[in-house]
């Protein structure tokens, strides 16, 4: 767990210095894409350990069946609410290619603490192999799309 915590802490530290509050442009979001059922699955700490990675294992060993995007957020978080439609749209666009998960840090404080998450929104991008990457703070459509393409190997 120490190695996973250190890896994620290192990601957080490097991102914290470059975090920015980037508001998505109104034309960046296709409002029709969010009219269908959500493709984002809300999960708990136990489900995170089952579906993503066992935080008690010192090595990062992704457990998913396809690449994943895990959004750590909270209902009271303004930037989280602003980013939700972007994630919904991307979940629709990448349905069947990338799994999208949402994790409320208030309901899963132990996990957020174990991973060293101190600022939200915090998104972990999990490729099938190799180490994850992450973003912290409000991100626009293009930034998240680029990170998804990275985990799919489509830079």
Protein Blocks (a to p, Z undefined) as FASTA:
>chain_A
ZZmmmmmmmmmmmmmmmgccddddfklpcfklmmpccfbdcddfklmmmmmocckbmbdc
dfbfbdcddddddfklmklmmmmmmmmmmmmmmgokaccddddfklmmmmmmmnopabdc
ddddddfbdcddddedjddfklmmmmmmmmnopZZ
